[in-house]
Amino acid sequence: MEVLIAILIIAVLIMLSAFFSGGELALMSLDLVSLEDRANSGDRIAQMQLTMRRRPQRTLGTILIGNNIVNIIAPTFATLTAQKHLAPLQGIGEHATLISTIAMIVLVTIFGELVPKTFAAVRGQRVAKLVTPPLYILDMLLLPANWLLEAVLSPLIRWLTGGRTNVEQRIGPGELRAVLTAAMAGGHVNKQDVAIAREAIQMSHRDLEDVMTPRVEIEALPVTATVGEAMHLMDSTGHSRIPLYEESVDNITGVLILKDLVHVSLRAAVGGLDPGDRWASEPAVTYRREVLHYPGTKGILETMSEMNRNRVHLVVVVDEHGGTDGIATLEDIIEELIGDIRDETDTEHHADIVRIGEGFMLITGRARIDSIDMLDGVDTTELDSNSVGGLMMEKLDRAVVAGDVLELPGLKLTALKVIGNTVKLIRVEEVGEEETESE
């Protein structure tokens, strides 16, 4: 009977060793973002887990103290038991200590370390949920011991880590993309969400100059323009935002929003005024909204955050001399993330690039040069614009009109539709080198 009780005690001690070993791996592998979501929704277990994860040094100290106590008591008790009950046996008694030591090494390694840690690696959430309440209570009970342990170890840790005591977990864009792909393969997120997340990762490395409308494509009005002139330009170009400038486009001072002008027009009509007469002749600057000025190297995510905070609809991208390099709207930035947005002025929706046959394609003037395979050989280092419409304007060195042709090595670009100063639609055609030279 005494031997059975001793075996039972040893089994309990090994189970406690498994509890600490598996609990450590399960707790430390929990995802912090998921924990925060569950904790904020009122999950008490998740709240305890989040508290323990946010103080890893103290949590690991508690597990270390508990596990060491168990792993010291277990072999000691096993050795004393073996010496007591194996000593009378002929030929075995003198090796009782060695036998108990070998037996405990095997038992603790297999059942106290390998098995629980393997199970925790596969069923981490389940194990963490089971071990959290008792570990949380033990953490509170061992608080004085943890304070003492931290007081002794903190100076050593600071010296070894150069003053850093918090563990920083960093993940690069490549690893994050791999996680997204794995999540989609596992059915946890859909393809569209993954595509948006990948674009967001890419956006973190993109600047305003990547999304701006270049200077040569800007449709703007002087501050002396009337409301009627602004409405006419908005109607003819399809733009819902028109910049206002003083003296030249290098000094953009504000922006007109179609919605504002429509509201004022309606109020004028209700008030008995003739919108086509008195209201239309009002100075457009009366309804001017603020714009922000940023260099082209400013990140688009940071820009979007500041535009939202300041309730600004348009930013002016300035060059190193303070002149206007281009403009960007909040819509331009968001379209980089989720694709084209149709606003109240959009009557049709087209892809930027449409292949119409072998060696032929139709593209919008705003299409980026680097997004079109047929334009891979075009040298853009000397260009101010990154769009195909801007390319035509700069190469022709004048405003483009419908029917204009730009010849490049092996290519012919024809402007099919031009509104104001904006090239809307272009046909790109592959031609032989001899043909472009003869023409």
C-alpha positions as CSV (number, residue, x, y, z in Angstrom):
1,M,0.0,0.0,0.0
2,E,2.8,2.4,0.9
3,V,4.5,1.7,-2.5
4,L,1.2,2.4,-4.4
5,I,0.9,5.8,-2.6
6,A,4.5,6.6,-3.4
7,I,3.9,5.8,-7.1
8,L,0.7,7.9,-7.1
9,I,2.6,10.9,-5.6
10,I,5.3,10.5,-8.3
11,A,2.6,10.4,-11.0
12,V,1.0,13.6,-9.6
13,L,4.4,15.3,-9.6
14,I,5.0,14.3,-13.2
15,M,1.5,15.6,-14.2
16,L,2.3,18.9,-12.5
17,S,5.6,19.1,-14.5
18,A,3.5,18.4,-17.7
19,F,1.1,21.2,-16.6
20,F,3.9,23.8,-16.3
21,S,5.7,22.7,-19.5
22,G,2.6,22.5,-21.7
23,G,1.1,25.7,-20.1
24,E,4.2,27.7,-20.9
25,L,4.2,26.8,-24.6
26,A,0.4,27.2,-24.9
27,L,0.3,30.6,-23.3
28,M,3.3,32.1,-25.0
29,S,2.1,31.0,-28.5
30,L,-1.3,32.8,-28.2
31,D,-2.0,35.5,-30.8
32,L,-2.1,38.9,-29.1
33,V,-4.5,40.4,-31.6
34,S,-7.0,37.6,-31.2
35,L,-6.6,37.8,-27.4
36,E,-7.3,41.5,-27.4
37,D,-10.5,41.0,-29.5
38,R,-11.8,38.3,-27.2
39,A,-10.8,40.2,-24.0
40,N,-12.6,43.3,-25.3
41,S,-15.7,41.2,-25.9
42,G,-15.8,40.2,-22.2
43,D,-14.1,36.8,-22.3
44,R,-12.8,36.5,-18.7
45,I,-10.3,33.7,-19.6
46,A,-8.9,35.9,-22.5
47,Q,-8.6,38.8,-20.1
48,M,-6.4,36.8,-17.8
49,Q,-4.4,35.4,-20.7
50,L,-3.8,38.9,-22.0
51,T,-2.7,40.2,-18.6
52,M,-0.2,37.3,-18.4
53,R,1.1,37.8,-22.0
54,R,1.7,41.5,-21.4
55,R,4.0,40.7,-18.5
56,P,6.0,37.7,-19.9
57,Q,8.9,38.0,-17.5
58,R,6.7,37.6,-14.5
59,T,4.6,34.9,-16.1
60,L,7.7,32.9,-17.1
61,G,9.0,33.4,-13.6
62,T,5.9,31.8,-12.1
63,I,6.1,28.8,-14.5
64,L,9.8,28.5,-13.9
65,I,9.5,28.5,-10.1
66,G,6.6,26.0,-10.2
67,N,8.3,23.7,-12.7
68,N,11.6,23.7,-10.8
69,I,10.0,23.0,-7.5
70,V,8.1,20.0,-9.0
71,N,11.2,18.7,-10.9
72,I,13.3,18.9,-7.7
73,I,10.7,17.2,-5.5
74,A,9.9,14.4,-7.9
75,P,13.3,12.8,-8.3
76,T,14.2,13.5,-4.7
77,F,11.0,11.7,-3.5
78,A,11.6,8.9,-6.0
79,T,15.2,8.4,-4.8
80,L,14.1,8.2,-1.1
81,T,11.4,5.8,-2.0
82,A,13.7,3.6,-4.0
83,Q,16.3,3.5,-1.3
84,K,13.7,2.5,1.3
85,H,12.0,-0.3,-0.7
86,L,14.8,-1.5,-2.9
87,A,17.6,-1.6,-0.3
88,P,16.6,-5.0,1.1
89,L,16.7,-6.6,-2.3
90,Q,19.8,-8.6,-3.1
91,G,21.9,-7.2,-6.0
92,I,19.6,-4.2,-6.5
93,G,19.7,-2.3,-3.3
94,E,23.1,-0.8,-3.8
95,H,22.0,0.6,-7.2
96,A,18.7,2.0,-5.9
97,T,19.7,5.7,-6.4
98,L,21.0,5.1,-10.0
99,I,17.8,3.2,-10.9
100,S,15.5,5.9,-9.6
101,T,17.5,8.6,-11.3
102,I,17.4,6.9,-14.7
103,A,13.7,6.2,-14.3
104,M,12.9,9.8,-13.4
105,I,14.9,11.2,-16.3
106,V,13.0,9.0,-18.7
107,L,9.6,9.7,-17.1
108,V,10.0,13.5,-16.8
109,T,11.5,13.9,-20.3
110,I,8.7,11.9,-22.0
111,F,5.6,12.6,-19.9
112,G,6.7,15.9,-18.2
113,E,8.2,17.6,-21.3
114,L,7.8,16.0,-24.7
115,V,4.2,14.8,-24.6
116,P,2.7,18.0,-23.0
117,K,4.6,20.3,-25.2
118,T,3.7,18.4,-28.4
119,F,0.1,18.4,-27.4
120,A,0.2,22.1,-26.6
121,A,1.7,22.8,-30.0
122,V,-1.2,21.1,-31.7
123,R,-4.0,22.1,-29.3
124,G,-2.7,25.4,-28.0
125,Q,-6.0,27.2,-27.5
126,R,-7.5,24.2,-25.6
127,V,-4.5,23.8,-23.3
128,A,-4.2,27.5,-22.6
129,K,-7.9,27.7,-21.6
130,L,-7.3,24.8,-19.1
131,V,-4.1,26.1,-17.5
132,T,-4.9,29.8,-17.4
133,P,-7.0,30.0,-14.2
134,P,-4.7,28.0,-12.0
135,L,-1.6,29.7,-13.4
136,Y,-3.2,33.1,-12.9
137,I,-3.9,32.3,-9.2
138,L,-0.4,30.9,-8.7
139,D,1.0,34.0,-10.3
140,M,-0.7,36.1,-7.6
141,L,0.5,33.8,-4.8
142,L,4.1,33.8,-6.0
143,L,4.1,37.6,-6.5
144,P,6.7,38.2,-3.7
145,A,9.0,35.5,-5.1
146,N,8.6,37.0,-8.6
147,W,9.5,40.5,-7.3
148,L,12.7,39.1,-5.7
149,L,13.5,37.1,-8.9
150,E,13.0,40.2,-11.1
151,A,15.1,42.4,-8.8
152,V,18.0,40.0,-9.2
153,L,17.6,39.3,-12.9
154,S,16.6,42.7,-14.3
155,P,20.1,44.3,-14.1
156,L,21.6,41.2,-15.7
157,I,19.0,41.2,-18.5
158,R,19.4,44.9,-19.2
159,W,23.2,44.4,-19.4
160,L,22.9,41.5,-21.8
161,T,20.3,43.2,-24.0
162,G,21.8,46.7,-24.0
163,G,18.9,48.2,-22.0
164,R,16.0,46.5,-23.8
165,T,13.8,44.5,-21.4
166,N,10.8,44.0,-23.6
167,V,10.7,41.4,-26.4
168,E,9.9,42.9,-29.8
169,Q,8.2,40.6,-32.3
170,R,8.7,41.9,-35.8
171,I,7.3,40.5,-39.0
172,G,8.3,41.7,-42.4
173,P,6.1,42.1,-45.5
174,G,7.2,38.8,-46.9
175,E,6.3,36.9,-43.8
176,L,2.9,38.7,-43.6
177,R,2.1,37.8,-47.2
178,A,2.8,34.2,-46.4
179,V,0.5,34.3,-43.4
180,L,-2.3,35.8,-45.5
181,T,-1.8,33.1,-48.2
182,A,-1.9,30.4,-45.5
183,A,-5.0,31.9,-43.9
184,M,-6.8,32.0,-47.3
185,A,-5.8,28.4,-48.0
186,G,-7.2,27.4,-44.6
187,G,-10.5,29.1,-45.4
188,H,-10.2,31.6,-42.6
189,V,-10.4,34.7,-44.9
190,N,-11.7,35.1,-48.4
191,K,-9.7,36.0,-51.5
192,Q,-10.9,39.6,-51.7
193,D,-9.9,40.3,-48.1
194,V,-6.4,38.9,-48.8
195,A,-6.1,41.0,-51.9
196,I,-7.0,44.2,-50.0
197,A,-4.6,43.2,-47.2
198,R,-1.8,42.7,-49.7
199,E,-2.5,46.1,-51.3
200,A,-2.3,47.7,-47.8
201,I,1.1,46.1,-47.3
202,Q,2.2,47.4,-50.6
203,M,0.8,50.9,-49.8
204,S,3.0,51.1,-46.8
205,H,5.9,51.5,-49.2
206,R,4.3,53.9,-51.7
207,D,4.5,57.7,-51.8
208,L,2.2,60.4,-52.9
209,E,4.1,60.7,-56.2
210,D,2.9,57.2,-57.0
211,V,-0.8,58.1,-56.9
212,M,-1.0,61.8,-57.8
213,T,-2.5,63.3,-60.9
214,P,0.6,65.0,-62.5
215,R,0.7,68.7,-63.0
216,V,0.2,68.5,-66.8
217,E,-3.2,66.8,-66.3
218,I,-4.6,69.1,-63.6
219,E,-7.9,70.8,-64.4
220,A,-7.9,74.0,-62.3
221,L,-9.4,77.5,-62.1
222,P,-8.0,80.8,-61.0
223,V,-9.5,82.3,-57.8
224,T,-11.2,85.0,-60.0
225,A,-13.4,82.3,-61.6
226,T,-17.2,82.4,-61.0
227,V,-19.4,79.6,-59.7
228,G,-20.9,79.2,-63.2
229,E,-17.4,78.7,-64.7
230,A,-16.6,76.1,-62.0
231,M,-19.9,74.2,-62.6
232,H,-19.2,74.3,-66.4
233,L,-15.7,72.8,-65.9
234,M,-17.0,70.1,-63.6
235,D,-19.7,69.2,-66.1
236,S,-17.3,69.0,-69.1
237,T,-14.5,67.1,-67.3
238,G,-16.6,64.9,-65.0
239,H,-14.4,66.0,-62.0
240,S,-16.2,66.6,-58.7
241,R,-13.2,68.5,-57.2
242,I,-11.5,71.5,-58.9
243,P,-8.4,73.2,-57.5
244,L,-8.3,77.0,-57.3
245,Y,-5.0,78.8,-57.8
246,E,-3.6,82.3,-57.6
247,E,-1.5,83.5,-60.5
248,S,-0.5,80.0,-61.6
249,V,-1.0,76.3,-60.8
250,D,2.2,76.5,-58.7
251,N,0.1,78.3,-56.1
252,I,-3.0,76.2,-55.5
253,T,-4.8,77.8,-52.5
254,G,-8.0,75.6,-52.2
255,V,-10.4,73.3,-53.8
256,L,-14.1,73.5,-55.0
257,I,-16.3,70.6,-54.2
258,L,-19.3,69.8,-56.5
259,K,-21.5,68.9,-53.5
260,D,-21.0,72.3,-51.9
261,L,-21.9,74.1,-55.2
262,V,-25.0,72.0,-55.7
263,H,-26.2,72.7,-52.1
264,V,-25.8,76.4,-52.6
265,S,-27.6,76.2,-56.0
266,L,-30.5,74.5,-54.4
267,R,-30.7,77.1,-51.6
268,A,-30.6,79.8,-54.2
269,A,-33.5,78.2,-56.1
270,V,-35.6,77.8,-53.0
271,G,-34.8,81.4,-52.0
272,G,-36.2,82.7,-55.3
273,L,-32.8,83.6,-56.9
274,D,-32.1,82.7,-60.4
275,P,-29.2,80.1,-60.2
276,G,-28.3,80.9,-63.8
277,D,-27.9,84.6,-63.1
278,R,-27.0,86.0,-59.7
279,W,-25.7,82.8,-58.1
280,A,-23.7,81.7,-61.2
281,S,-21.9,85.0,-61.2
282,E,-20.7,84.7,-57.6
283,P,-17.0,84.3,-57.0
284,A,-16.1,80.6,-56.7
285,V,-13.5,81.5,-54.1
286,T,-16.4,82.0,-51.7
287,Y,-16.9,78.2,-51.5
288,R,-13.2,77.3,-51.5
289,R,-12.1,74.6,-49.1
290,E,-8.7,74.1,-47.5
291,V,-6.0,71.9,-49.1
292,L,-2.8,70.5,-47.7
293,H,0.7,70.7,-49.3
294,Y,3.0,67.7,-49.0
295,P,6.2,66.6,-50.8
296,G,5.9,63.7,-53.2
297,T,7.9,61.4,-50.9
298,K,5.3,61.5,-48.1
299,G,3.8,58.1,-47.6
300,I,0.2,57.6,-48.8
301,L,-1.0,55.9,-45.6
302,E,0.2,58.8,-43.4
303,T,-1.3,61.2,-45.9
304,M,-4.7,59.5,-45.8
305,S,-4.7,59.6,-42.0
306,E,-3.9,63.3,-41.9
307,M,-6.6,64.0,-44.6
308,N,-9.2,62.3,-42.5
309,R,-8.1,64.0,-39.3
310,N,-8.2,67.5,-41.0
311,R,-11.3,66.7,-43.1
312,V,-9.4,67.7,-46.2
313,H,-10.5,66.4,-49.7
314,L,-7.4,67.2,-51.7
315,V,-3.6,67.5,-51.2
316,V,-1.2,69.4,-53.4
317,V,2.1,67.5,-54.1
318,V,4.9,70.0,-54.2
319,D,8.4,69.6,-55.7
320,E,11.7,70.6,-54.2
321,H,11.2,74.2,-55.3
322,G,7.8,74.6,-53.8
323,G,6.0,74.4,-57.1
324,T,3.1,72.1,-57.9
325,D,4.1,68.6,-59.0
326,G,0.6,67.2,-58.9
327,I,-2.6,66.7,-56.8
328,A,-4.1,63.7,-55.0
329,T,-7.5,63.2,-53.6
330,L,-8.6,60.8,-50.8
331,E,-10.4,58.8,-53.5
332,D,-7.1,58.4,-55.4
333,I,-5.5,56.9,-52.4
334,I,-8.4,54.6,-51.5
335,E,-8.6,53.4,-55.1
336,E,-5.0,52.1,-54.7
337,L,-6.3,49.9,-51.9
338,I,-9.7,48.6,-53.1
339,G,-9.8,49.5,-56.8
340,D,-11.8,52.1,-58.7
341,I,-14.5,54.1,-56.8
342,R,-17.5,55.4,-58.8
343,D,-18.6,58.8,-57.4
344,E,-21.6,60.9,-58.2
345,T,-20.0,62.2,-61.4
346,D,-19.2,58.8,-62.9
347,T,-21.6,57.8,-65.7
348,E,-19.5,54.9,-67.0
349,H,-17.0,52.5,-65.6
350,H,-14.0,51.3,-67.6
351,A,-10.9,49.4,-66.9
352,D,-7.8,51.4,-67.3
353,I,-6.5,48.8,-69.8
354,V,-8.5,46.8,-72.4
355,R,-6.8,44.6,-75.0
356,I,-8.7,44.6,-78.3
357,G,-6.5,42.3,-80.3
358,E,-2.9,41.2,-80.9
359,G,-0.7,44.2,-80.6
360,F,-3.6,46.6,-79.9
361,M,-5.0,48.0,-76.7
362,L,-7.2,50.8,-75.4
363,I,-6.1,52.6,-72.3
364,T,-7.2,55.5,-70.2
365,G,-5.0,58.6,-70.1
366,R,-4.6,58.1,-66.3
367,A,-3.2,54.6,-66.7
368,R,0.3,54.3,-65.2
369,I,3.1,53.8,-67.6
370,D,4.7,51.1,-65.5
371,S,1.5,49.1,-65.5
372,I,1.5,48.5,-69.3
373,D,3.8,45.8,-70.7
374,M,3.9,47.3,-74.1
375,L,5.5,50.5,-72.6
376,D,8.2,48.7,-70.7
377,G,10.9,50.1,-73.0
378,V,9.8,53.8,-72.4
379,D,12.4,55.8,-70.5
380,T,10.6,57.6,-67.7
381,T,13.6,59.1,-65.9
382,E,13.2,62.5,-67.5
383,L,9.3,62.6,-67.2
384,D,7.4,64.6,-64.7
385,S,4.3,62.4,-65.2
386,N,3.8,58.7,-64.5
387,S,0.6,58.4,-66.6
388,V,0.3,57.7,-70.4
389,G,-1.7,60.9,-70.9
390,G,1.0,62.9,-69.3
391,L,3.6,61.0,-71.4
392,M,1.8,62.2,-74.6
393,M,1.6,65.8,-73.4
394,E,5.3,65.9,-72.4
395,K,6.6,64.2,-75.6
396,L,4.4,66.4,-77.9
397,D,5.3,69.4,-75.7
398,R,1.8,70.9,-76.0
399,A,-1.8,70.2,-75.1
400,V,-3.1,67.0,-76.7
401,V,-6.1,67.1,-79.0
402,A,-8.1,64.1,-80.3
403,G,-6.4,62.5,-83.2
404,D,-2.8,63.4,-82.1
405,V,-0.3,60.6,-82.6
406,L,2.8,60.0,-80.6
407,E,5.4,57.6,-82.2
408,L,7.7,55.7,-80.0
409,P,10.2,52.9,-81.0
410,G,7.9,50.0,-82.1
411,L,4.7,51.8,-80.8
412,K,2.1,54.3,-82.0
413,L,-0.1,56.1,-79.4
414,T,-3.2,57.8,-80.7
415,A,-5.4,60.1,-78.6
416,L,-9.0,59.1,-79.2
417,K,-10.8,61.2,-76.6
418,V,-9.7,64.5,-75.0
419,I,-11.7,66.6,-72.6
420,G,-10.3,70.0,-71.8
421,N,-6.6,69.4,-71.2
422,T,-7.2,65.8,-70.1
423,V,-6.4,62.8,-72.3
424,K,-9.2,60.4,-71.6
425,L,-8.7,57.5,-74.1
426,I,-5.6,56.4,-76.0
427,R,-5.1,53.6,-78.5
428,V,-1.7,51.8,-78.3
429,E,-0.6,49.9,-81.3
430,E,2.5,47.8,-81.9
431,V,4.3,48.6,-85.2
432,G,7.5,47.7,-86.8
433,E,10.6,49.8,-86.2
434,E,10.8,50.5,-90.0
435,E,7.2,51.7,-90.0
436,T,7.7,54.2,-87.2
437,E,10.8,55.5,-88.8
438,S,9.2,56.0,-92.2
439,E,6.3,57.8,-90.7
